């Protein structure tokens, strides 16, 4: 080394060595994530998914261009994630950022945007006011991406978070809560890995799970579950199974949907469901224990009595670990519905939005991945759920009411004012977090163990289904309101989206909750766990920033210059000491 440094062309050896080190280092990629929540690290299931890709995946991201600062940050986070996915997949994940319709004629651009909107691409209009020019400018923002794989229909990804986060509400100074845009976008960043990994996994999977919609006990028809059917159709095989005709086979049906039955279940029906679970089947229960429909109140303004449907499911659900109570839940934090209050001078009905305590907002009371980072979910006349002792069953509450709730036992009188007449009635809203949806996981025990009648034994023999008294590891989700997943039908618009009230231009998070339930039961459990990622938002003290701005600007500008000058002076001093010049 000393001989090289003494050689007159020592600098040439140094350049060659540096180039060699740079080339060798370029052959290896290594990242060190020093953030506490591992913000820049992908989970092992995602890495395994990327390593097993045998065909390139192409991602078209539309969130680009001259964006507002919050969307610019989300765009940068998206690019960072896709770059990491590209590197880990051996270039099997390819991406491009483009603004739809840029450079096209107006007619062609409008046609393209209309086509993208029908596919589900989100299009937002943003208005920004320039302080310099004192005028407002409008631009279209596309917080979406399309994921292409082989010749399959591309999957649309909404890059935004479905849940808006609001700043603390000051009743005195504010008319309504203000959205904390930075926190909302931060929640969206935390979900990026899940959204892209989930899309890639669904497009590249070798087999598509089968979901069966159960009929035979008065379940609603297509008009009432249109959004449910359309939401599942693209990602799953969806079929109808008549419980009166045969035993469901878990090797053919990955999960079964029981939605709003209105007719009692016979022992034969329950045996079929029970043995489906005992052989590993998974069920999503959306059950209305009480009859309570808003139409009944529209027909009789004096009110109606909510009564038990007598579905004969209590013993089966109790055996599995839950009990749906015969009550109606109310909460002060609730949706508003338009009700008729007299007539206008022209004879048309006079409408007014009225807080409807029977439509309480529900959300995740804990950090469960199914309901985390979702917009509020809207049930309609829900009941409460109790968890009961069931050996080997883990119970997780997915949705619960807010902190100002109460329960009305059946037979309950449903009236326009919701039973709230004075201050004393308001004082009764003193309960919190009534469960509305519960996840059950573990090895279930059969309701029919040691109690099979001759008729039930004969039906098992005819079907060829061997009786099982306990199950292997499986899951069920039980919700005490079927209208979580049904949709209203408008006379003018037809079937509305899931989670939307007629005459209200707002959609709650019902669809996202439902799809998350399906993904959890039949999807890649490792990928689903990436929904639990949470990024801590570490904000600067704005007052302190403003106060010390000049000081830190000076340090950032003058600091590097001072360091260079100091090192230069040290170098010259050492050179003078060594060589005398």
N, C-alpha and C positions, 0 to 999 in steps of 0.2 A: 504494500500500500504506500509505504514511504517513497519507494522508487518511482511509482506512478505519479505521485504528487510533485516529485522533483523533475519529472520529464517536462520538456518544453511544451508538449501537446497534452498536458494533463487534463485540460478542459474538454478535449475530444473524448477521452475515456469516460469522463463524467457524463457527457451528453449521451453516449452509447449506453452506459449503465442505467441512466434514468429512463431512456426509451425502452430498454429491456424490461425494467421493473414495471413500467406502465403497461406494456403489452401483456405480460404474465398476469398482472392484476385484473386486466380487462377480461380474462378468461374465467374469472370467478366473480360471483355476486354474493355479497354478504351484507346484511343489514343488522344494525343494533338498534332496537327500540327501547329508548330510555324513559318513555312515558309510563306513568303509573298504571293507566288502564289499557296499555298496549294498543294505543290508537292506530299505530302503523304496522301492526302485525296481523296476519291472517290466521284463522284457527286451523287446527290440524285437519278436520273434515273438509274444509275448503281446499287446503293444499292437496289432500288425497284426490279430491274431485278433479282438480286442475291437472294433476300428474297422470290421471287415467283418461284424459281426453284423447281420442284418436282421430278426431276431425276438427278442423279449425272452427272457432266460434267468432262471429263478427258482431261488434257492438257499434251502433250508430248513436252517438250522444248529440242531442239537439240543444243542450244548455251551453251555449257559447255566444261570443260576440261581446258587444258593449253592455255588460250586465250591471245591475245594482250590486253594491258591495256584498250583501248577504248571499246573493245567488252566485257571485263571482267566487266566493269562498267554497260554496257547495260544488261548483264546477271544477275548481282546483282539486278538491278532495276526491271527486269522481275520477279525474285523470290520474291522480296518484294511485288510487286503488286499481284501476285498469292496467296501469303500467306494471304494478307489482304482479297482477294476475298474468299479464303477458310474459313476464320474465320467468315466473314459476311454472308456467304451462309449456315452456319451450316454444314460445311464439304461437301457441294454438289459440290464444285469446288475442284477437286483433281489434283495434278500435279506431274510430275516426270521429272527430268533432265537426259538426256541420250545422248550419242554420237552414232549416227547410225553406225551399223556394227562393233562396238567394240567387239573384241573377236571372230569374225566370220572368216572363211577361206576367202581367197582373192576372190574366185569365188562367194561365197554367198554374200560377202560384196559388190562386184561390182553390182550384181543383185539387191540388196536392194537399193543401191544408185541410180541406174538407174530408179527403180520404184518410189523412192521419187522425183527424178528430174521431171519425167513425171507428178507427182501430183502437181508440182509447188514449191517444197521445194528448197530454194536457197542454192547453194553450192559454196563457195568461196575458192580459193587457196591463202594462205597467205605465204609470204616469209619473214623471219626475219633473220637479220645478227647478230650473236653473237660476241661481241667485245672481249670476253675472248678467244673463240676458233677460232675467225677470219674465220668463215664459215657461209654459208647461210643454214637455215633449212626451209623446206616447210611443211605446215600443211593444212588440210582441215577444214574450218569453216562453220558451218551450222546456220546462223542467222535466223532460222525459228522455228515455232511451229505448231503442229497439234492439233486441238480441236475436241474431240469425244463426241457425244451425241446420246444415244440410238443406233440404228442400221443405222443411217444416214451416208452419205459419209462425212468423216472428212473435216473440213475447214483448209486450210493452211494460216498461218499468217507469213508475212514477217516482222521481228522485226526491220528492218532498216527503216530509213526515205527514201522516194522516191526522196527527194530533197537534193542534195549535196550543202553544204555551202562553199564558197570559201573565202580565206583570201584576204585582199586588194591587188590589182594587181599593181606591180611595173613594168612599161613598160621597164625601163632601165635595171633592174637587173634580170628580169624573162622572160623566153620565153613564158610561159603560166601560167594562174592562178593556184594556189595550193589549194587543198581542205583543209578546216579547219575541220579535222576529229573530234575533240572534240565538235565543234558546231553542226556538222552533227549528231553525236550520241546523243547529248543533245536534238535535235529536235525529234529524234526517241523515246527517253524516254517520251517526252510529248505526243506522240501518242499512247503509250502502252495501256492506259485505253480504248481509243476508239476502238482500234483494237480487244482487247479481248472481251469487252462488245458487240461490233457489231457482232462478230462471235457467241457468246453465244446467243444473241438475235435472230439471223437468224436461228440458229439450233433449238431453243426452241419455236419459234413462232407457234401459233395455225393455222394461215392461211398464205399462200404464196401469195404475191401481183402478179397481172397479168399485164404484159407489152405487149402492142400491137404495132407491126411494121406496119405502115400505107403504103398501096400500092394503086395504081389507078391513080397516076399522074407521072408516069415515074421514080419511085424510083429505086435505084440500086438493083441488084440481090444478091444472097448469096455470090458469090466470092468476091464482094467488101465490104461486111459487115460481113465477116466470123468471125473476132475477136470480133465484137460487139455481134453477136449471141452467140459465145462460152463464152464470158465474163458474159452474163446474164443467160445462160442456167442453171447453177448450183444453183443459188440463187432465181430465179424468174420463174413464168410461163410465157413463151414467146409465143406469137401467132401472126398471120398475119391477118390484118383487111383490107378488100377491101372497100375503101370509096365509091365506085360506087354502092355497093350492099345494104348498110343499114346505119342507124344512130348508132354511137358508144354509148354504154351504160356505164356511169361511175360507176354504181353499179357492173359491171362485169369486166371493164377495169380500173385498178387503174391509169395507165399513158399511154400516147400514144406517140410514136416516129414518127416524121416527118423528114425523112432524105433524103436530096438531091433530091427533086422533080424536074423534068425537063419539065413537061407539065403544062399548065395553069390550075388553079383551077376555076371551075364554081361557080356561085352563090349557086347552090345546094350543092356543096362540102363545101363551106365556111359556109353555114347554119348548116351543120352537125357538123363541127368542133366547130362552135360558140355555138351551143346548148349543145354539150358535155362539154364545159367549163362552160356554165351557170348552168349546173346541177352538178357542182363540179369536173369535170374532170381535169386532169393535163397533160400538153403537154410539150415535149422537142422538140424545133424547131432547126434543123440544116439545114440552107437554103443557097444555093448559088444564090444570086440575079443575078450575072453576069456569063456569060459563059466564063470561063478561065481555060484551061487545059494544062498541060505541054506537053501532046502528040501532041497538035497542033503546038507547037514550035519545037518539034522533027521532024515533017513532013515539016516544013517550017522555016529554020534557019533565014530568014529575019524578022520573027515575025508574030504576028496576032493581030487582034483587039478584045478586050474583050467587049462583048455586053450584053445588058439586056435580060434575059430569058423571061420576061413578064409573071411571074407566077401568077399575079393578086392577090397577098396577101397583098399589101401595105395598103389598107384601113382596113383590119382586124387587122393587127399588130399595125397599128396606133391607132386604137380604144383601144387596150390593153395597149398602152403606149410606144411603140418603133417604130422606123423607120430604116429599113436597107437601107443604102445609096447606090446609084449606083456608087461606086468607088472601087478602089483597093488600099489596104494599103501596104506600104513598110517601112522597118526599117533597119538601119545600123546594128543592132544587129539581125542577121538572120542566118538561116541554110545555109550550103553549099551543092550543088548538083554536081554530076559528069556530065560534058558535054564533047562532042567530039571536040577536037581541032586538026584536021588533022589526019594523019596516021603515024604509026611507020614504020621503014624500011621493016619489014616483011609483011606490008599491013594491020595489025590489027589497029583498031581505037585507037587513042591517047587520053586518058581521063585525065581530070584535074578537081579538085574540085573547084567550083566557088561560091563565095558568091551570094546567090539568094535572092534579096531584097523582092521578093514576098512571101517568106516564113519567115515572122517575128516571133521572139520568143515572146510569150505572157505569162503573169503571173498575179497574183492577185494584183491589185493596192491598196488593203485595206486588212483588216483582216477577210474577209468573210471565213466561215468554209469550203466552198466547194472547194476552190482553195488554201487554206492555206497549207503550208508545202508540196507543190508538186514540182516535177521537172518541168522545163519549158515545156509549151505546144506548139505544132507546128501546126499552121494552114497553109493552102495552098491557096493562092490567096484570103485572107479574105477581106471583106468590113467593113466599119465602121458602128457603130450603134449610133443613136441619141435617147435619151429618150425624150418623149413628154408628155404633160400634159394629165393625165388620173385620174380623181377624185377617191380617195380611193385606189390607187395603189402605193405600195412602190417598188422602183427600186433600185437594188443593182448590181453594175458592178462586174462581176465575173472575167473576163479576159480583159486585155488591152495590147496594144503594149508598147514598151519601150520609152525612152526619145528622140530618134532621128528618128522620123517617118515623113512620108508625105503621102498625099492622091492624087491619080490620078483619076480624074473624067472620067466617061465613055462617049463616047466610048474611051477606053484607049488602046494604042498600047503597046503590050507586046513584049519585045526584049531580046536577050541574055544578053546584058549588063544592063538590067533593067532601061534603060533611064539615066544611070549615065555615062557621058562622060568626065567631067572635074570637077575642083574644084567648079565652080559655081553650078553644079548640086548637089554636096554634101552639099552646103549651104542651099539647099531647104529642107533638112531633119531637120526641126526646130520645129516640133510639138511633143507633148508628149501624151501618154496614150489614144490612140483612143480605145474606147470600142469595144470588139469583142464578148462578151457574157454577157447577162444581165438576172438577176433573177427578175421576176415580182410576187408580192404577194399582195393579197387583194381581194376585191369584184369587179369583172369585169362587165362592162356594155356591152350589146349585140350590135353588129353592125347593127342588123336587127330590133331593137326596132322602132316601128312606120313606118317601110318601107318594110313590108312583101308583096310581090306580090301574086297574086292569085295562081300561080304555086307553090310557096314556101309554102303557107298555105295548099294547097292540099297535098303536100308531107309530111308535118307534121301530118296531119290528118291520112293519110294512115299508117304512121309509129307508130302512137299512142304516139308520144312524145309531151308532153305539152310545149308550147312555154314559155320561161323564158326570161325576159328582163334584168335581172341582176343575178349574181351568189352569192353563199355563199363564204366564205373564201377558196381560192384555190391558186395554184401557177403555173407559167409557166417559162420556161427557153428558151431564144431566143439566138441563136448563128448565126453569119453572115458567117459561113463557115461550109459546110457539111463535108469537109475532116478532120475535127477534130475527127470524129468518124468512117470514112471509112478507109479501108486499101488498100495499094498498092498491086498489084499482080505481082510477079516476074515470068519470063518465066521458071526459073530453080527451084525456091523454092516454087512457088505457092503463096497463100495469106500470106502477111507479117503481123506482129503484128501492131496494131493501133499505129500511131505515129512513124513509122519507114520509112525512105527513102530508096529506092533500092540502093544497093551497100554501104550503110552506116551501120556499125554494132553498132547502138545506137538507143535506144528506148526512145522517149520523154514521158512526163507525160499525154498523151492524154487519155489512158485507165483509169487511176486513176481519172482524172477529170470527165470523163463520168460516171463512177461508183459512184462517190460522188454525181453527179447530181441526179442519180436514187435514191440513198439512202436518199438524202434530201427530195425528193418529196414523196416517198412511204414508207420510213422506220420510225423508232422510232426517232422522232425529238429530244427528250431529250438525247438519246444516241448520236445522231449526234453532239450535241452541245459540247460534250467532245473533239471534234476535235479542239476546240478553246483554249484548254489548251496550255500555253506557259511557259516554264521554262527559267528563266533568268540564263545565264551562268556567274557565278561570279569567274573570274580567278584571281589567285595570280600574283603579280608582280614578274616575273621570276628573274629579276635583283636583286630585293630586297631579294628574297628568297635565292639566291646564296650568297649575301653579309652577311645576318644575320643567315645563316644556323647553324653555330657552336653555336651561342648564344642560339638559341631556342632548339637545341639538349641538351645543358647543362641544360637549365631550365626544360625541360621535364623529364630528367633523375634525376637530383639532387633535383628538387622541391618536388616531392612526398616523397623522403627520408627525406628531411629537415622537412617537415610537420609532419611526423611520429615521428621524434626525438624530435621536440618541444612539441608535445602533450604528449609524453612519459615523458619528463622532468617535464612538468606541473603536470601530474598525480602523479609522485613520490614526487614532492614538496608538493602537497596537502595531500598526504598520510602521509608524515613525520610530517606536521603541525597538522594533526588530531589525529594520533595514536602515534606520537613520534618515529616512526621507519622508 
